[in-house]
Amino acid sequence: QEQLVESGGGLVQAGGSLRLSCAASGRTFDRWTMAWFRRTPGKEREFVAGIDWRDLSTIYEDSVKGRFTISRDNARNTVALQMNSLKPEDTAVYYCAARVILGEIRYNEKDYDYWGQGTQVTVSS
């Protein structure tokens, strides 16, 4: 059974930084498209960032461009989300997601096969 385990969430003041990490079990991690999503109360889970398995290209949701950076280390089966210049509106539960079907980065959560348990990020004003 494949598993994703997130870590690194917490409480930070506006303007601060956090780094989320996701550790994956799986022998074919290097072929998985990886992404981060987030959810706030009363809203659907939304795409934040994704990284392609082939060329390591990345895609970001507009509100986090220039502030967040997604990266992956295939040797360690990990994916990270560096979050800088955090804003109160970034407060959410953040989820790591894996798409095991070969293909491009997808924005819809239904296209992902495995999920982590989520980690809370709270940004105070």
Secondary structure by P-SEA (a helix, b strand, c coil): cbbbbbcbbbbbcccbbbbbbbbbbcccccccccbbbbbccccccccccccccccccccccccccccbbbbbbccccbbbbbbcccccccccbbbbbbbccccccccccccccccccbbbbbbcc
